[in-house]
Amino acid sequence: MNVSSTNVTLVIQYRDSFAKAMTKNVIVVALGISINYINANLIHTFRKHQILNTNPRYILFIHLVVNDMIQLTLTIALFLLSYTLHSINVSLCCFFILLALFTTENTPLNLACMVAECYVAVCLPLRHAQICTVRRIYLLMGLIWATSAVSVMPDLFISLAIEPLAFFHSRIFCLPHTMLRNPHLIKKRDVSYVVFLVVVWLTILYAYFRIMIAARAANTDAKNAKRAMNTVLLHGIQLLLCMSAYVAPLLKQFLVFLFPENYTDTLFACYIIIQVLPRFISTIIYGLRDKTFRTYLAKDLICKVSIVTSIYLVIQYRDSFAKAVTKNVIVVALGISINYINANLIQIFRKHQIFNTNPRYILFIHLVVNDMIQLTLTIALFLLSYILHSINVSLCCFFVLLALFTTENTPLNLACMVAEWRHTTQSRVYVPLHLQ
């Protein structure tokens, strides 16, 4: 608990102003939505075209995209929680951290598999269809997750064995070293990740030189071999981006040395550089570089535009890009602000027994939670109306039903609050001993 207390103290000591915190959260949410929207389009294109979803290379690529989406969403969720709640339950933090560790260790393993597939395609072209079948690729993806599980799950089991039960019911500032507090676990995790990276580097170097030798052979297509060499080099760049987490402490120290008075700004810059940008660069460069994938992606985007333009009202009243971005930023900023205030009210309610044992405050917090759900739903639907325009009916049904629930809850909750207030007032006037 000493480590977690120190971290919370540092957060309070270097806490941002409200305006700066709002700006950072809006930037992070905007980047997250943008990157995940692009990645969602890549997944949609992959699922739509059989030439893509039956190709082992694109299956592995989309697996990497999905993995990066999960990792990005997790890091953004933890970033927002660090500003809204500051500390969360250890069990919930454990879920977030373990899933983040899974996706972190999946990335280099996925890159190694993509390099191996590229090597087989160039150096063993006659056996490529036999070796790299769709079934085997899906089994390989399962093996990637199983390998990560073998590396990550012992951390959980060791923590369950050595930590007291009360620790898992407490609240901490959610970081890997505050949840997995044993220093041996941290060393073990670093060693396992380094081993993964070394194995992938050896795979990349071996594949690159083998492809180079194959390119010089008379019976090999030099153009395809050169393209394969460039692809392997690109995987090397992706791996360097994965390794950026290891330079994070040095980068933080360097920035703190340059800007000692801007500690939180330094942490924010490191977060964007190390956690957010690699998720964008690694998938987008590869997806847009590939000619086949780029062609089908462009067709789908043109198709989407034609569908939208076929709807007269949407054309007539559609906002410009600048106006649409402005509206979405305003809505997201207002939503984060209101939910931040409401989250603080909930935290104060949960923290103090004088509130969480008082019927009036219980009804009030129920109303606050109800409003938070309703506000989040309406903002989500507002953003979806600009991003996707149309969504699946089942998903829409879920949103609308939940919105109707929260809408009808509000007057009923207010009626209960009025009844509680009236009862308390009458009790105070007529039966003073009733409240004792």
SULDA-V828275 format. One record per backbone hydrogen bond with DSSP energy under -1.0 kcal/mol. NH is the residue of the N-H (numbers start at 0). CO is the residue of the C=O. If there is no record, write none. Layout:
((NH | CO) (NH | CO))
//
This chain:
((4 | 0) (5 | 1) (6 | 2) (7 | 3) (8 | 4) (9 | 5) (10 | 6) (11 | 7) (12 | 8) (13 | 9) (14 | 11) (20 | 16) (21 | 17) (22 | 18) (23 | 19) (24 | 20) (25 | 21) (26 | 22) (27 | 23) (28 | 24) (29 | 25) (30 | 26) (31 | 27) (32 | 28) (33 | 29) (34 | 30) (35 | 31) (36 | 32) (37 | 33) (38 | 34) (39 | 35) (40 | 36) (41 | 37) (42 | 38) (43 | 39) (44 | 40) (45 | 41) (46 | 42) (47 | 43) (48 | 44) (51 | 48) (52 | 48) (53 | 49) (54 | 51) (58 | 54) (59 | 55) (60 | 56) (61 | 57) (62 | 58) (63 | 59) (64 | 60) (65 | 61) (66 | 62) (67 | 63) (68 | 64) (69 | 65) (70 | 66) (71 | 67) (72 | 68) (73 | 69) (74 | 70) (75 | 71) (76 | 72) (77 | 73) (78 | 74) (79 | 75) (80 | 76) (81 | 77) (83 | 79) (84 | 80) (85 | 80) (86 | 84) (87 | 171) (89 | 169) (92 | 88) (93 | 89) (94 | 90) (95 | 91) (96 | 92) (97 | 93) (98 | 94) (99 | 95) (100 | 96) (101 | 97) (102 | 98) (103 | 99) (104 | 100) (105 | 101) (106 | 102) (109 | 105) (110 | 106) (111 | 107) (112 | 108) (113 | 109) (114 | 110) (115 | 111) (116 | 112) (117 | 113) (118 | 114) (119 | 115) (120 | 116) (121 | 117) (122 | 118) (123 | 119) (130 | 126) (131 | 127) (132 | 130) (136 | 132) (137 | 133) (138 | 134) (139 | 135) (140 | 136) (141 | 137) (142 | 138) (143 | 139) (144 | 140) (145 | 141) (146 | 142) (147 | 143) (148 | 144) (149 | 145) (150 | 146) (151 | 147) (152 | 148) (154 | 151) (156 | 152) (157 | 153) (158 | 154) (159 | 155) (160 | 156) (161 | 157) (162 | 158) (166 | 163) (168 | 165) (171 | 87) (178 | 174) (179 | 175) (180 | 178) (185 | 181) (186 | 182) (187 | 183) (188 | 184) (189 | 185) (190 | 186) (191 | 187) (192 | 188) (193 | 189) (194 | 190) (195 | 191) (196 | 192) (197 | 193) (198 | 194) (199 | 195) (200 | 196) (201 | 197) (202 | 198) (203 | 199) (204 | 200) (205 | 201) (206 | 202) (207 | 203) (208 | 204) (209 | 205) (210 | 206) (211 | 207) (212 | 208) (213 | 209) (214 | 210) (219 | 216) (224 | 220) (225 | 221) (226 | 222) (227 | 223) (228 | 224) (229 | 225) (230 | 226) (231 | 227) (232 | 228) (233 | 229) (234 | 230) (235 | 231) (236 | 232) (237 | 233) (238 | 234) (239 | 235) (240 | 236) (241 | 237) (242 | 238) (245 | 242) (250 | 246) (251 | 247) (252 | 248) (253 | 249) (254 | 250) (255 | 251) (256 | 252) (257 | 253) (258 | 254) (261 | 258) (265 | 261) (266 | 262) (267 | 263) (268 | 264) (269 | 265) (270 | 266) (271 | 267) (272 | 268) (273 | 269) (274 | 270) (275 | 270) (276 | 271) (280 | 276) (281 | 277) (283 | 279) (284 | 280) (286 | 282) (287 | 283) (288 | 284) (289 | 285) (293 | 289) (294 | 290) (295 | 291) (296 | 292) (297 | 293) (298 | 294) (299 | 295) (300 | 296) (301 | 297) (302 | 298) (303 | 299) (304 | 300) (305 | 301) (306 | 302) (307 | 303) (308 | 304) (310 | 307) (314 | 310) (315 | 311) (316 | 312) (323 | 319) (324 | 320) (325 | 321) (326 | 322) (327 | 323) (328 | 324) (329 | 325) (330 | 326) (331 | 327) (332 | 328) (333 | 329) (334 | 330) (335 | 331) (336 | 332) (337 | 333) (338 | 334) (339 | 335) (340 | 336) (341 | 337) (342 | 338) (343 | 339) (344 | 340) (345 | 341) (346 | 342) (347 | 343) (348 | 344) (349 | 345) (350 | 346) (351 | 347) (354 | 351) (355 | 351) (357 | 354) (361 | 357) (362 | 358) (363 | 359) (364 | 360) (365 | 361) (366 | 362) (367 | 363) (368 | 364) (369 | 365) (370 | 366) (371 | 367) (372 | 368) (373 | 369) (374 | 370) (375 | 371) (376 | 372) (377 | 373) (378 | 374) (379 | 375) (380 | 376) (381 | 377) (382 | 378) (383 | 379) (384 | 380) (386 | 382) (387 | 383) (388 | 383) (389 | 387) (395 | 391) (396 | 392) (397 | 393) (398 | 394) (399 | 395) (400 | 396) (401 | 397) (402 | 398) (403 | 399) (404 | 400) (405 | 401) (406 | 402) (407 | 403) (408 | 404) (409 | 405) (412 | 408) (413 | 409) (414 | 410) (415 | 411) (416 | 412) (417 | 413) (418 | 414) (419 | 415) (420 | 416) (421 | 417) (422 | 418) (423 | 419) (424 | 420) (425 | 421) (426 | 422) (427 | 423) (428 | 424) (429 | 425) (430 | 426) (433 | 430) (435 | 432))
//
